[in-house]
Amino acid sequence: MKKSSKNRLTPRQEAFFSGNSLFDKIARAVCRAGTLPRKELYEAWEMAKRVRRRYRGGRIIDLACGHGLLAHIMLILDD
């Protein structure tokens, strides 16, 4: 499965994310929704990890510039 594919994730791809990690749980939810391209999931996850590493805590502002997955992942990762 290519991470850079622009094909939408669908419930059929849930089996690729069978682990118990937070990423796998989010990926399964995205697969069930069936609306997001695969590359968007990986890009949002990577960006959330990088931003969280640099800026922990604080306010998260979603500027309504896309699908909103990044903001939701950042809220989940925030402790």
N, C-alpha and C positions, 0 to 999 in steps of 0.2 A: 504494500500500500504506500503510494507516494504521498509524502506530507504536503507537497506543493500542488496537489491536484485541486482544480477548481470545481470538481464534481461535488454535489451536495452529499452530506452524510445522511444516511437513511437508517431506519431500524434494522435493516439487514447487516449494517456494519457494526452494530453493537458488540458482536462477538470479538472484534479486534481490540476492544477495550474491556477485557474481562477481569482486570486486576482490581485491587481494593484501594488504590491510591486516589487522592482527590482529583487528579487529572482524569483518571478513568471514569470516575463518577460523573464529572462534568461532561466528558465526551459522550457517555451513554445518554445523558439528558439531551444533549445536542442532537444525537442520532435519532432519538425518539421524536424530537421536534421536526426533523427532516427539512430544515430550511436553510442551513448554513453550509457553505463550502468548506471542505476539509482544511484548506490552507488558512482560513480565517480562525479556526479553532486553535491551530498551532501558533499562529501569529499572536493571537490574544493572550494565550497562556505564556508565551515567551516574554511578551511585553510586560505583563503583570508581574512576572518573576523579577525582571530587571528593574522595574520601577520600585517594587517593594524592597528590593535589596538596597536601593539608594535612599528611598524616602519611606521610613516606617511610621505608621500612625498618621494622625492628621486627617484632614478633610479630603474626601474623594468627590470630585465634581465631574459629572458626565455632561459633555457639551452637545449631546445629541448629534454626533457626527458619524454615526454608523449604526451597527446592530446592537450596541450596548453590552456585548459579552465581556469586553475588557473591564468595564466598570463593575459588573457583577462579580467577575473573578477577583478583582482587587478587594471588593468588600468581603468576599469569602476568605481571602488570604489574610486580611487585616486581623491582628489579634488584639 
